[in-house]
Amino acid sequence: MRRLPLLFLAILCSGTSKINAQYNVLISFNGTNGQTPNGSLTLSGKTLYGMTGWGGIYGAGNIFSIDTNGSSFKDLYDFNGSDGLTPFGSLILEGNKLFGMSSAGGAYGYGNIFSINTNGSGFRDLHDFFSTDGNFPEGSLIISGTTLFGMTVNGGTHGDGNIFSIDTNGTGFKDLFDFNIANGQNPNGDLTLSGNKLFGMTYYGGLHNYGLVFSINTSGTGYKDLLDFNGNNGKGPYGSLIISGKTLYGMTFGGGTLDSGDVFSIDTNGSRYKDILDFNTANGKNPYGTLSLKGKSLFGMTQYGGTYNNGCIFSVDTNGVGFHDLYNFNTTDGDQPTGSLTFSNSTMFGMTTIGGTGNGVVFKFDTSVAASTNNIFSPSTAINAYPNPSNGIFTITLSHPADIAGFQTTVEVYNVMGQKVTVATLNQAQGDNHIDINNQPNGVYFCRVISQNAGLIGEGKVIIQK
């Protein structure tokens, strides 16, 4: 009876049919066509635009486009150092122009702001940072009318980063706010605009030096420290906030219950903080990016953790329930994803910094297929498990116990090595059953419910998080 463990191990380690059905690598970077993308993709019609931090003709990174079906890859522009080096973050689109930033290079070596036409022509260096007005930007720009807003990691008056604005034609640069450790230090992500307010996060600084959430008027006045991370509620956010109504959603790279990062929400006035999800390696670890909101579900990626510790794609409802481990990267299909996911109907697009042929990939992922394959437990399944994650003691519920009345039904639980850790007979009369694998270590386990005569009733993943 070694077939079942081997089957589970095969499902865990290969997933080839699932990859063909829902996950596809659109292009693997090879150095010449780019290397190490760090941001997100920008979608216009059927064309995706993005940047790589290294590679290209001069090894300084490039701007590219690719169709959503993986065809028509174009190297639109290659940086050479003097016009920018190691572009970081994402491009924003306004009309037929793309705006972005490089984290180094330019006239003074501290990075720059640029624009370029979507066909790769008309590159223009809009502003070169020279340290006192900011340096080393590692986020993206946002736009309001003809004004661009952004942040730098270092530089400014105190050397701890700043918030700035500049007109889209390159004039009117303003240093709006300078961080000084106490009010935040080293912002890495993007700003989020709502009305006349900007919201953002810093990686360090604040009350506990674990970073903070802030708001500020677009004029640079009215700065407010909304939340100081203290480790328990997260620490060190690398990404950006998203907003829905009066609620902000974000992630931290570290902190939380197991110091693997978390997903949180907070009102725009700084009240009602909620820890939505704590990562635990099994369900992902160290998110280095930004959430995407679709309906009532948050979608994101973690840089590490998951089944192979190469990062994963996940979703969780905004109220903190319904966690789904949608996809686990395995190096050959990508490794260490950063940035956010870009949606087009039910399809998501994203990038990994390494993996593929070694230099990162652009991928697409069909969530309509994922809903029936990679969920912890699919909503349509005949079984469910709660709580999930748990401390190893959870309950199996049969959706339709009458359908298997009179048959002996068992539940089998396997670890990621395909080893059976427990087997129990289900109590059909009660309709639910307590399973105890509390003696097992934290991680992902596979649960399989089988009827003696009716065959497989349902299967899914359970997570132990102590």
GUNU-231241 format. One record per residue (C-alpha): x, y, z; residue number from 1. Coordinates in Angstrom, 1 decimal, padded with zeros to 4 digits, always signed. Last residue first. Layout:
% residues N
east = X&north = Y&up = Z&resi = NUM
...
***
This chain:
% residues 466
east = +001.2&north = +026.4&up = +016.7&resi = 466
east = +000.4&north = +026.5&up = +013.0&resi = 465
east = -000.6&north = +023.2&up = +011.5&resi = 464
east = -002.1&north = +023.6&up = +008.0&resi = 463
east = -004.7&north = +021.4&up = +006.3&resi = 462
east = -004.8&north = +020.7&up = +002.6&resi = 461
east = -007.6&north = +019.1&up = +000.6&resi = 460
east = -009.5&north = +015.9&up = -000.2&resi = 459
east = -013.0&north = +014.7&up = -000.8&resi = 458
east = -015.3&north = +011.7&up = -000.9&resi = 457
east = -012.9&north = +009.2&up = -002.6&resi = 456
east = -014.5&north = +005.8&up = -003.1&resi = 455
east = -018.2&north = +005.1&up = -002.5&resi = 454
east = -017.7&north = +001.5&up = -001.2&resi = 453
east = -015.3&north = +001.9&up = +001.7&resi = 452
east = -015.7&north = +005.7&up = +001.8&resi = 451
east = -012.5&north = +007.8&up = +001.7&resi = 450
east = -011.7&north = +011.2&up = +003.1&resi = 449
east = -008.2&north = +012.5&up = +002.3&resi = 448
east = -006.3&north = +015.3&up = +004.2&resi = 447
east = -002.9&north = +016.5&up = +003.1&resi = 446
east = -000.7&north = +018.2&up = +005.6&resi = 445
east = +001.2&north = +021.5&up = +005.4&resi = 444
east = +003.5&north = +022.5&up = +008.2&resi = 443
east = +004.1&north = +022.9&up = +011.9&resi = 442
east = +005.4&north = +019.7&up = +013.6&resi = 441
east = +003.1&north = +016.7&up = +014.4&resi = 440
east = +002.0&north = +015.8&up = +017.9&resi = 439
east = -001.1&north = +018.0&up = +017.5&resi = 438
east = -002.3&north = +015.5&up = +014.9&resi = 437
east = -005.8&north = +015.2&up = +016.4&resi = 436
east = -008.8&north = +014.9&up = +014.2&resi = 435
east = -012.3&north = +015.7&up = +015.6&resi = 434
east = -015.2&north = +014.5&up = +013.6&resi = 433
east = -018.4&north = +015.9&up = +012.2&resi = 432
east = -021.7&north = +014.6&up = +011.1&resi = 431
east = -022.7&north = +013.1&up = +014.4&resi = 430
east = -024.2&north = +010.1&up = +012.8&resi = 429
east = -021.4&north = +009.8&up = +010.3&resi = 428
east = -018.6&north = +009.4&up = +012.9&resi = 427
east = -015.6&north = +009.1&up = +010.7&resi = 426
east = -013.0&north = +006.3&up = +011.2&resi = 425
east = -009.5&north = +007.6&up = +011.7&resi = 424
east = -006.1&north = +007.4&up = +010.0&resi = 423
east = -003.0&north = +009.3&up = +011.1&resi = 422
east = +000.5&north = +010.4&up = +010.1&resi = 421
east = +000.6&north = +008.7&up = +006.6&resi = 420
east = +003.9&north = +009.6&up = +005.0&resi = 419
east = +003.8&north = +011.3&up = +001.6&resi = 418
east = +006.8&north = +013.4&up = +002.5&resi = 417
east = +004.6&north = +016.5&up = +002.7&resi = 416
east = +002.7&north = +014.9&up = +005.6&resi = 415
east = -000.3&north = +012.7&up = +005.1&resi = 414
east = -003.7&north = +012.6&up = +006.8&resi = 413
east = -006.3&north = +009.8&up = +006.2&resi = 412
east = -010.0&north = +010.1&up = +007.0&resi = 411
east = -012.2&north = +007.0&up = +007.0&resi = 410
east = -015.7&north = +006.1&up = +005.9&resi = 409
east = -017.4&north = +002.8&up = +006.6&resi = 408
east = -020.6&north = +002.8&up = +004.5&resi = 407
east = -024.1&north = +002.7&up = +006.0&resi = 406
east = -024.8&north = +006.4&up = +005.2&resi = 405
east = -022.6&north = +007.7&up = +002.4&resi = 404
east = -025.0&north = +010.1&up = +000.8&resi = 403
east = -026.6&north = +010.9&up = +004.2&resi = 402
east = -023.4&north = +012.6&up = +005.4&resi = 401
east = -023.8&north = +015.4&up = +002.8&resi = 400
east = -021.5&north = +018.2&up = +003.7&resi = 399
east = -019.2&north = +016.0&up = +005.8&resi = 398
east = -017.3&north = +018.0&up = +008.4&resi = 397
east = -013.8&north = +017.3&up = +009.6&resi = 396
east = -012.8&north = +019.0&up = +012.8&resi = 395
east = -009.3&north = +020.2&up = +013.8&resi = 394
east = -006.6&north = +019.6&up = +016.3&resi = 393
east = -003.2&north = +020.2&up = +014.9&resi = 392
east = -002.8&north = +023.8&up = +016.2&resi = 391
east = -005.1&north = +025.0&up = +013.4&resi = 390
east = -004.9&north = +026.7&up = +010.0&resi = 389
east = -007.7&north = +025.8&up = +009.2&resi = 388
east = -010.2&north = +025.7&up = +012.0&resi = 387
east = -012.0&north = +023.9&up = +010.6&resi = 386
east = -012.0&north = +021.3&up = +007.9&resi = 385
east = -014.5&north = +020.8&up = +005.1&resi = 384
east = -015.9&north = +017.8&up = +003.1&resi = 383
east = -018.1&north = +017.2&up = +000.1&resi = 382
east = -016.2&north = +019.8&up = -001.9&resi = 381
east = -017.8&north = +022.6&up = -003.7&resi = 380
east = -016.2&north = +025.3&up = -001.6&resi = 379
east = -012.8&north = +023.8&up = -002.3&resi = 378
east = -010.7&north = +023.0&up = +000.7&resi = 377
east = -007.2&north = +024.3&up = +001.1&resi = 376
east = -007.7&north = +025.5&up = -002.4&resi = 375
east = -005.3&north = +024.3&up = -005.1&resi = 374
east = -007.5&north = +022.6&up = -007.7&resi = 373
east = -011.1&north = +024.0&up = -008.1&resi = 372
east = -010.6&north = +027.7&up = -007.4&resi = 371
east = -007.3&north = +027.5&up = -009.3&resi = 370
east = -009.0&north = +027.0&up = -012.6&resi = 369
east = -010.9&north = +030.3&up = -012.3&resi = 368
east = -007.8&north = +031.9&up = -010.8&resi = 367
east = -005.9&north = +031.5&up = -014.1&resi = 366
east = -002.2&north = +032.3&up = -013.4&resi = 365
east = +000.1&north = +034.2&up = -015.8&resi = 364
east = +003.9&north = +034.4&up = -015.5&resi = 363
east = +006.8&north = +036.6&up = -016.2&resi = 362
east = +010.1&north = +035.0&up = -015.1&resi = 361
east = +013.3&north = +035.5&up = -013.2&resi = 360
east = +017.0&north = +035.2&up = -014.0&resi = 359
east = +017.7&north = +031.6&up = -013.5&resi = 358
east = +016.2&north = +029.8&up = -016.5&resi = 357
east = +013.0&north = +029.9&up = -014.6&resi = 356
east = +013.9&north = +031.1&up = -011.1&resi = 355
east = +014.8&north = +034.6&up = -010.0&resi = 354
east = +013.0&north = +037.9&up = -009.3&resi = 353
east = +009.5&north = +036.4&up = -009.9&resi = 352
east = +006.9&north = +038.2&up = -012.0&resi = 351
east = +003.2&north = +038.6&up = -012.1&resi = 350
east = +000.0&north = +038.3&up = -014.1&resi = 349
east = -003.4&north = +037.2&up = -012.8&resi = 348
east = -006.3&north = +035.9&up = -014.9&resi = 347
east = -009.9&north = +036.0&up = -013.8&resi = 346
east = -010.7&north = +039.3&up = -015.6&resi = 345
east = -007.3&north = +040.9&up = -016.2&resi = 344
east = -005.6&north = +041.3&up = -012.9&resi = 343
east = -002.0&north = +042.4&up = -012.1&resi = 342
east = -000.4&north = +040.7&up = -009.1&resi = 341
east = +001.8&north = +042.7&up = -006.9&resi = 340
east = +005.5&north = +043.1&up = -006.4&resi = 339
east = +007.9&north = +040.3&up = -005.6&resi = 338
east = +008.1&north = +036.7&up = -006.4&resi = 337
east = +011.0&north = +034.6&up = -005.0&resi = 336
east = +011.3&north = +031.7&up = -007.5&resi = 335
east = +009.9&north = +030.9&up = -010.8&resi = 334
east = +008.6&north = +027.9&up = -012.8&resi = 333
east = +011.8&north = +025.9&up = -012.5&resi = 332
east = +012.3&north = +027.3&up = -009.0&resi = 331
east = +009.3&north = +025.5&up = -007.4&resi = 330
east = +006.7&north = +028.2&up = -006.9&resi = 329
east = +003.6&north = +027.2&up = -004.9&resi = 328
east = +000.2&north = +028.1&up = -006.1&resi = 327
east = -003.3&north = +029.0&up = -004.8&resi = 326
east = -002.8&north = +028.5&up = -001.0&resi = 325
east = -006.3&north = +029.7&up = -000.1&resi = 324
east = -007.4&north = +031.4&up = +003.1&resi = 323
east = -011.2&north = +031.6&up = +003.5&resi = 322
east = -011.3&north = +033.8&up = +006.6&resi = 321
east = -009.6&north = +037.0&up = +007.5&resi = 320
east = -012.4&north = +039.5&up = +007.0&resi = 319
east = -010.9&north = +040.7&up = +003.7&resi = 318
east = -011.0&north = +037.2&up = +002.4&resi = 317
east = -007.7&north = +035.5&up = +001.8&resi = 316
east = -005.8&north = +034.7&up = -001.4&resi = 315
east = -002.4&north = +033.1&up = -002.0&resi = 314
east = +000.4&north = +032.9&up = -004.5&resi = 313
east = +003.6&north = +031.2&up = -003.2&resi = 312
east = +007.2&north = +031.6&up = -002.4&resi = 311
east = +010.3&north = +029.5&up = -003.1&resi = 310
east = +010.1&north = +027.6&up = +000.2&resi = 309
east = +009.1&north = +024.4&up = -001.7&resi = 308
east = +005.6&north = +023.9&up = -000.2&resi = 307
east = +005.1&north = +027.6&up = +000.8&resi = 306
east = +007.7&north = +029.8&up = +002.3&resi = 305
east = +009.6&north = +032.6&up = +000.6&resi = 304
east = +008.8&north = +035.8&up = -001.4&resi = 303
east = +005.1&north = +035.8&up = -000.5&resi = 302
east = +002.5&north = +036.6&up = -003.0&resi = 301
east = -000.9&north = +038.4&up = -002.9&resi = 300
east = -004.6&north = +038.3&up = -003.5&resi = 299
east = -007.2&north = +039.9&up = -001.2&resi = 298
east = -010.8&north = +038.7&up = -001.6&resi = 297
east = -014.0&north = +040.6&up = -001.1&resi = 296
east = -014.4&north = +041.5&up = -004.8&resi = 295
east = -010.9&north = +041.6&up = -006.2&resi = 294
east = -008.3&north = +043.4&up = -004.2&resi = 293
east = -004.6&north = +043.2&up = -005.0&resi = 292
east = -001.9&north = +043.1&up = -002.2&resi = 291
east = +001.5&north = +044.6&up = -002.4&resi = 290
east = +005.0&north = +043.3&up = -002.4&resi = 289
east = +007.8&north = +041.5&up = -000.5&resi = 288
east = +005.8&north = +039.0&up = +001.5&resi = 287
east = +008.0&north = +037.2&up = +004.0&resi = 286
east = +006.7&north = +033.7&up = +004.4&resi = 285
east = +004.0&north = +031.5&up = +002.9&resi = 284
east = +001.3&north = +029.1&up = +004.0&resi = 283
east = +003.8&north = +026.5&up = +005.3&resi = 282
east = +006.2&north = +029.3&up = +006.3&resi = 281
east = +003.9&north = +030.6&up = +009.0&resi = 280
east = +002.2&north = +033.7&up = +007.7&resi = 279
east = -000.1&north = +035.5&up = +010.0&resi = 278
east = -003.5&north = +036.6&up = +008.5&resi = 277
east = -006.0&north = +039.4&up = +009.1&resi = 276
east = -004.4&north = +041.2&up = +012.0&resi = 275
east = -006.9&north = +044.0&up = +012.4&resi = 274
east = -006.3&north = +047.7&up = +013.3&resi = 273
east = -009.5&north = +049.5&up = +014.0&resi = 272
east = -008.3&north = +053.1&up = +014.1&resi = 271
east = -005.6&north = +055.0&up = +012.2&resi = 270
east = -007.9&north = +057.5&up = +010.4&resi = 269
east = -007.7&north = +055.6&up = +007.1&resi = 268
east = -009.0&north = +052.5&up = +008.9&resi = 267
east = -006.6&north = +049.6&up = +009.3&resi = 266
east = -006.1&north = +046.2&up = +007.7&resi = 265
east = -003.5&north = +043.5&up = +008.1&resi = 264
east = -001.7&north = +040.7&up = +006.3&resi = 263
east = +001.3&north = +039.2&up = +008.1&resi = 262
east = +005.0&north = +038.6&up = +008.1&resi = 261
east = +007.1&north = +035.5&up = +009.0&resi = 260
east = +007.9&north = +036.5&up = +012.6&resi = 259
east = +005.8&north = +033.5&up = +013.8&resi = 258
east = +002.9&north = +035.4&up = +015.3&resi = 257
east = +003.4&north = +038.6&up = +013.3&resi = 256
east = +006.7&north = +040.1&up = +012.5&resi = 255
east = +008.4&north = +040.2&up = +009.1&resi = 254
east = +007.8&north = +041.4&up = +005.6&resi = 253
east = +004.6&north = +043.3&up = +006.5&resi = 252
east = +001.5&north = +043.3&up = +004.4&resi = 251
east = -001.2&north = +045.9&up = +003.6&resi = 250
east = -004.9&north = +046.8&up = +003.5&resi = 249
east = -006.4&north = +050.2&up = +004.1&resi = 248
east = -010.0&north = +050.7&up = +004.9&resi = 247
east = -012.1&north = +053.8&up = +004.4&resi = 246
east = -013.6&north = +052.7&up = +001.1&resi = 245
east = -011.2&north = +050.1&up = -000.2&resi = 244
east = -007.6&north = +051.2&up = -000.2&resi = 243
east = -004.3&north = +049.4&up = -001.1&resi = 242
east = -001.1&north = +049.9&up = +000.9&resi = 241
east = +002.4&north = +049.4&up = -000.5&resi = 240
east = +005.2&north = +046.9&up = -000.1&resi = 239
east = +008.3&north = +046.4&up = +001.9&resi = 238
east = +006.8&north = +046.4&up = +005.3&resi = 237
east = +009.3&north = +045.9&up = +008.2&resi = 236
east = +007.4&north = +044.7&up = +011.2&resi = 235
east = +004.1&north = +043.1&up = +012.0&resi = 234
east = +001.4&north = +043.3&up = +014.7&resi = 233
east = +003.6&north = +041.4&up = +017.2&resi = 232
east = +006.7&north = +043.1&up = +016.0&resi = 231
east = +005.8&north = +046.6&up = +017.2&resi = 230
east = +004.6&north = +048.3&up = +014.0&resi = 229
east = +003.6&north = +051.9&up = +014.6&resi = 228
east = +000.2&north = +052.9&up = +013.2&resi = 227
east = -001.4&north = +056.0&up = +011.9&resi = 226
east = +001.5&north = +058.5&up = +012.2&resi = 225
east = +000.0&north = +061.7&up = +010.8&resi = 224
east = +001.5&north = +064.3&up = +008.4&resi = 223
east = -000.8&north = +067.2&up = +007.9&resi = 222
east = +001.1&north = +069.2&up = +005.3&resi = 221
east = +003.0&north = +068.0&up = +002.2&resi = 220
east = +000.5&north = +069.5&up = -000.2&resi = 219
east = -000.8&north = +066.0&up = -001.1&resi = 218
east = -001.8&north = +065.7&up = +002.5&resi = 217
east = -000.1&north = +063.1&up = +004.6&resi = 216
east = -001.0&north = +059.7&up = +006.0&resi = 215
east = +001.3&north = +057.2&up = +007.8&resi = 214
east = +001.8&north = +053.5&up = +008.5&resi = 213
east = +004.9&north = +052.5&up = +010.4&resi = 212
east = +008.3&north = +050.8&up = +010.5&resi = 211
east = +009.9&north = +048.4&up = +013.0&resi = 210
east = +011.9&north = +051.1&up = +014.8&resi = 209
east = +009.7&north = +050.7&up = +017.9&resi = 208
east = +008.1&north = +054.1&up = +018.0&resi = 207
east = +008.6&north = +054.9&up = +014.3&resi = 206
east = +011.6&north = +054.1&up = +012.1&resi = 205
east = +012.1&north = +051.3&up = +009.7&resi = 204
east = +010.4&north = +049.9&up = +006.6&resi = 203
east = +008.2&north = +053.0&up = +006.0&resi = 202
east = +004.5&north = +052.9&up = +005.0&resi = 201
east = +002.2&north = +054.9&up = +002.8&resi = 200
east = -001.0&north = +056.9&up = +002.5&resi = 199
east = -001.5&north = +060.1&up = +000.5&resi = 198
east = -004.4&north = +062.4&up = +001.1&resi = 197
east = -006.1&north = +064.9&up = -001.2&resi = 196
east = -008.8&north = +062.5&up = -002.3&resi = 195
east = -007.4&north = +059.0&up = -001.8&resi = 194
east = -003.9&north = +058.4&up = -003.1&resi = 193
east = -001.7&north = +055.4&up = -002.2&resi = 192
east = +002.1&north = +056.0&up = -002.1&resi = 191
east = +004.5&north = +053.3&up = -003.3&resi = 190
east = +006.8&north = +051.0&up = -001.4&resi = 189
east = +010.3&north = +051.2&up = +000.1&resi = 188
east = +010.0&north = +053.9&up = +002.7&resi = 187
east = +013.3&north = +054.2&up = +004.6&resi = 186
east = +012.6&north = +055.8&up = +008.0&resi = 185
east = +009.5&north = +056.9&up = +009.8&resi = 184
east = +008.3&north = +059.8&up = +012.0&resi = 183
east = +010.9&north = +059.1&up = +014.7&resi = 182
east = +013.5&north = +058.0&up = +012.1&resi = 181
east = +013.7&north = +061.5&up = +010.4&resi = 180
east = +011.5&north = +061.3&up = +007.3&resi = 179
east = +011.5&north = +064.4&up = +005.0&resi = 178
east = +008.3&north = +065.7&up = +003.5&resi = 177
east = +007.1&north = +067.5&up = +000.4&resi = 176
east = +010.4&north = +067.9&up = -001.5&resi = 175
east = +009.0&north = +069.6&up = -004.6&resi = 174
east = +010.0&north = +069.2&up = -008.3&resi = 173
east = +008.1&north = +071.8&up = -010.4&resi = 172
east = +009.3&north = +070.7&up = -013.9&resi = 171
east = +009.7&north = +067.3&up = -015.4&resi = 170
east = +006.9&north = +067.4&up = -017.9&resi = 169
east = +004.8&north = +065.0&up = -015.6&resi = 168
east = +005.0&north = +067.6&up = -012.8&resi = 167
east = +007.0&north = +066.6&up = -009.8&resi = 166
east = +006.1&north = +065.5&up = -006.2&resi = 165
east = +008.2&north = +064.3&up = -003.3&resi = 164
east = +008.1&north = +062.2&up = -000.2&resi = 163
east = +011.4&north = +061.6&up = +001.6&resi = 162
east = +014.1&north = +059.2&up = +002.8&resi = 161
east = +016.1&north = +058.8&up = +006.0&resi = 160
east = +019.1&north = +061.0&up = +005.1&resi = 159
east = +017.9&north = +063.8&up = +007.4&resi = 158
east = +017.2&north = +066.5&up = +004.9&resi = 157
east = +016.4&north = +064.2&up = +002.0&resi = 156
east = +018.4&north = +061.1&up = +001.2&resi = 155
east = +017.4&north = +057.5&up = +001.6&resi = 154
east = +014.5&north = +055.2&up = +000.5&resi = 153
east = +012.9&north = +057.7&up = -001.9&resi = 152
east = +009.2&north = +058.4&up = -002.3&resi = 151
east = +006.8&north = +059.2&up = -005.0&resi = 150
east = +004.1&north = +061.6&up = -006.4&resi = 149
east = +003.6&north = +062.6&up = -010.0&resi = 148
east = +001.5&north = +065.6&up = -010.9&resi = 147
east = -000.3&north = +066.2&up = -014.2&resi = 146
east = -003.7&north = +065.0&up = -012.9&resi = 145
east = -002.9&north = +062.8&up = -010.0&resi = 144
east = -000.2&north = +060.2&up = -010.7&resi = 143
east = +001.5&north = +057.5&up = -008.7&resi = 142
east = +005.2&north = +056.7&up = -008.9&resi = 141
east = +006.8&north = +053.4&up = -008.0&resi = 140
east = +009.0&north = +052.2&up = -005.2&resi = 139
east = +012.7&north = +051.6&up = -004.6&resi = 138
east = +014.0&north = +055.2&up = -004.9&resi = 137
east = +017.7&north = +055.5&up = -004.2&resi = 136
east = +018.1&north = +059.1&up = -003.3&resi = 135
east = +016.2&north = +062.1&up = -002.0&resi = 134
east = +016.3&north = +065.9&up = -002.5&resi = 133
east = +019.5&north = +066.1&up = -000.5&resi = 132
east = +020.9&north = +063.1&up = -002.3&resi = 131
east = +021.3&north = +064.4&up = -005.9&resi = 130
east = +018.2&north = +062.8&up = -007.5&resi = 129
east = +018.1&north = +063.2&up = -011.3&resi = 128
east = +014.8&north = +064.4&up = -012.7&resi = 127
east = +012.8&north = +064.1&up = -015.9&resi = 126
east = +015.2&north = +061.9&up = -018.0&resi = 125
east = +013.3&north = +061.5&up = -021.2&resi = 124
east = +013.0&north = +058.4&up = -023.4&resi = 123
east = +011.1&north = +059.4&up = -026.6&resi = 122
east = +010.7&north = +056.0&up = -028.3&resi = 121
east = +010.0&north = +052.6&up = -026.7&resi = 120
east = +006.6&north = +052.0&up = -028.3&resi = 119
east = +004.9&north = +052.9&up = -025.0&resi = 118
east = +006.6&north = +056.3&up = -025.0&resi = 117
east = +009.1&north = +056.9&up = -022.3&resi = 116
east = +009.3&north = +058.9&up = -019.0&resi = 115
east = +012.0&north = +059.1&up = -016.4&resi = 114
east = +012.7&north = +059.8&up = -012.7&resi = 113
east = +016.2&north = +059.3&up = -011.5&resi = 112
east = +018.6&north = +057.4&up = -009.3&resi = 111
east = +021.4&north = +058.4&up = -006.9&resi = 110
east = +024.4&north = +058.2&up = -009.2&resi = 109
east = +024.6&north = +061.9&up = -009.7&resi = 108
east = +023.6&north = +062.3&up = -013.4&resi = 107
east = +021.6&north = +059.1&up = -013.5&resi = 106
east = +022.5&north = +055.8&up = -011.8&resi = 105
east = +020.6&north = +054.3&up = -008.9&resi = 104
east = +017.1&north = +053.2&up = -008.0&resi = 103
east = +015.6&north = +053.9&up = -011.4&resi = 102
east = +012.2&north = +055.4&up = -011.6&resi = 101
east = +009.1&north = +055.2&up = -013.8&resi = 100
east = +006.7&north = +056.9&up = -016.1&resi = 99
east = +005.1&north = +055.3&up = -019.2&resi = 98
east = +003.6&north = +057.5&up = -021.9&resi = 97
east = +000.9&north = +056.7&up = -024.4&resi = 96
east = -001.9&north = +058.1&up = -022.3&resi = 95
east = -000.7&north = +057.9&up = -018.7&resi = 94
east = +000.8&north = +054.5&up = -017.7&resi = 93
east = +002.6&north = +053.8&up = -014.5&resi = 92
east = +005.8&north = +051.6&up = -014.5&resi = 91
east = +006.6&north = +049.5&up = -011.6&resi = 90
east = +009.2&north = +049.3&up = -008.8&resi = 89
east = +013.0&north = +049.4&up = -009.3&resi = 88
east = +015.1&north = +050.4&up = -012.3&resi = 87
east = +018.7&north = +049.2&up = -011.7&resi = 86
east = +020.6&north = +052.0&up = -013.3&resi = 85
east = +019.5&north = +055.3&up = -014.9&resi = 84
east = +020.3&north = +057.5&up = -017.9&resi = 83
east = +024.1&north = +057.5&up = -017.0&resi = 82
east = +023.9&north = +053.9&up = -016.1&resi = 81
east = +023.2&north = +052.3&up = -019.5&resi = 80
east = +019.5&north = +051.6&up = -019.4&resi = 79
east = +018.1&north = +049.5&up = -022.2&resi = 78
east = +014.8&north = +050.4&up = -023.7&resi = 77
east = +011.8&north = +048.7&up = -025.4&resi = 76
east = +013.0&north = +045.1&up = -025.4&resi = 75
east = +010.0&north = +043.6&up = -027.1&resi = 74
east = +008.2&north = +040.3&up = -026.4&resi = 73
east = +005.6&north = +039.6&up = -029.1&resi = 72
east = +004.0&north = +036.5&up = -027.6&resi = 71
east = +003.3&north = +035.4&up = -024.1&resi = 70
east = -000.4&north = +035.3&up = -024.3&resi = 69
east = -000.7&north = +038.6&up = -022.3&resi = 68
east = +001.5&north = +040.3&up = -024.9&resi = 67
east = +004.9&north = +041.4&up = -023.8&resi = 66
east = +006.6&north = +044.7&up = -023.2&resi = 65
east = +010.0&north = +045.6&up = -021.9&resi = 64
east = +012.0&north = +048.2&up = -020.0&resi = 63
east = +015.6&north = +047.4&up = -019.2&resi = 62
east = +018.3&north = +046.8&up = -016.6&resi = 61
east = +021.9&north = +048.0&up = -016.2&resi = 60
east = +023.6&north = +045.1&up = -017.9&resi = 59
east = +024.4&north = +047.2&up = -020.9&resi = 58
east = +022.4&north = +045.3&up = -023.5&resi = 57
east = +019.8&north = +044.0&up = -021.1&resi = 56
east = +020.5&north = +042.6&up = -017.7&resi = 55
east = +019.7&north = +044.1&up = -014.3&resi = 54
east = +016.7&north = +045.5&up = -012.5&resi = 53
east = +014.1&north = +044.3&up = -015.0&resi = 52
east = +011.2&north = +046.4&up = -016.0&resi = 51
east = +007.5&north = +045.9&up = -017.0&resi = 50
east = +004.8&north = +046.5&up = -019.5&resi = 49
east = +002.0&north = +044.0&up = -020.3&resi = 48
east = +000.0&north = +044.3&up = -023.5&resi = 47
east = -003.5&north = +043.0&up = -024.2&resi = 46
east = -005.3&north = +046.2&up = -023.4&resi = 45
east = -002.9&north = +048.1&up = -021.2&resi = 44
east = -001.5&north = +046.2&up = -018.3&resi = 43
east = +001.3&north = +047.3&up = -016.0&resi = 42
east = +003.5&north = +044.5&up = -014.5&resi = 41
east = +004.9&north = +044.6&up = -010.9&resi = 40
east = +008.3&north = +045.3&up = -009.5&resi = 39
east = +011.6&north = +043.6&up = -008.9&resi = 38
east = +012.6&north = +042.0&up = -012.2&resi = 37
east = +015.9&north = +040.2&up = -011.9&resi = 36
east = +017.4&north = +040.0&up = -015.4&resi = 35
east = +016.6&north = +041.3&up = -018.9&resi = 34
east = +016.5&north = +040.2&up = -022.5&resi = 33
east = +020.3&north = +039.4&up = -022.5&resi = 32
east = +020.2&north = +038.2&up = -019.0&resi = 31
east = +018.1&north = +035.1&up = -019.7&resi = 30
east = +014.7&north = +036.1&up = -018.5&resi = 29
east = +012.1&north = +033.4&up = -018.7&resi = 28
east = +008.9&north = +034.3&up = -020.6&resi = 27
east = +005.2&north = +033.6&up = -020.4&resi = 26
east = +005.5&north = +031.0&up = -017.7&resi = 25
east = +002.1&north = +029.4&up = -017.4&resi = 24
east = -000.1&north = +028.5&up = -014.4&resi = 23
east = -003.7&north = +027.3&up = -014.7&resi = 22
east = -004.2&north = +024.2&up = -016.8&resi = 21
east = -000.6&north = +023.4&up = -017.8&resi = 20
east = +000.6&north = +024.0&up = -014.2&resi = 19
east = -002.2&north = +021.9&up = -012.8&resi = 18
east = -001.3&north = +019.0&up = -015.0&resi = 17
east = +002.3&north = +019.3&up = -014.0&resi = 16
east = +001.7&north = +019.4&up = -010.2&resi = 15
east = +005.1&north = +017.9&up = -009.7&resi = 14
east = +006.2&north = +017.8&up = -006.1&resi = 13
east = +003.0&north = +017.9&up = -004.0&resi = 12
east = +000.8&north = +015.8&up = -006.3&resi = 11
east = +003.6&north = +013.3&up = -006.7&resi = 10
east = +004.1&north = +013.1&up = -003.0&resi = 9
east = +000.4&north = +012.5&up = -002.5&resi = 8
east = +000.5&north = +009.7&up = -005.1&resi = 7
east = +003.5&north = +008.2&up = -003.5&resi = 6
east = +001.8&north = +008.1&up = -000.2&resi = 5
east = -001.2&north = +006.5&up = -001.8&resi = 4
east = +000.7&north = +003.9&up = -003.8&resi = 3
east = +002.8&north = +002.5&up = -000.9&resi = 2
east = +000.0&north = +000.0&up = +000.0&resi = 1
***
